[in-house]
Amino acid sequence: LHEIGHAFGLNHCQEDCVMNPPKVISEWDLRREDFCERCFLELKRNVKGKAD
């Protein structure tokens, strides 16, 4: 999901979010599995913009 976020124009995030990458690979399984509100809204704007 993280890489799909990048494909739709999202950058890394500092919130509790799938777009906030862990510092070490072993933390991936402890991370949130969805987007925070800010990233979700940006994702919706980006997808809508591509559909226009």
N, C-alpha and C positions, 0 to 999 in steps of 0.2 A: 504494500500500500504506500509505503514511503516513496519508492521510486515512481509509482504512478502519480503521486502528488507532484514530483518534480516534472514529469511529463506534461502536467497541466499547469505548469508555471509557478508552483509553490517553492519557496525557499525553506531553509531550516528555520525552526521555531524554538523559542525559549520556554514555551509553556509546556504543560503536561499534554503531549501531543505526539502522534505518530511521526510528525515532521521534526521532532527533536531527537536527533540521533544520539545513541549512547556513546560514552567515551571509550568503552571496551565492548567487544562483541558479545561477551557473556551477559551483558545487560539487556540485549534485545528482547529476551523473553519476559523481562520485567516491565517493559514499556507499555504504555497505553496503546491500544490497537485501533484507535480511530483518531479523527482530526479534532483539534480544539475548535471552539466556536469561531475564532478569527480565521483560522485556516479553512474551515468548512465554508464560511461565507466567501472568502477569496476564491476558493475552488468553484463555487457556484457561479460567481461573476465571470471567471475565466471560461468556464464551459459555456455559459450563456453567450459570451462575447464571440466564441468560435462558431456558434450556431447562427449568428446574425448574418 
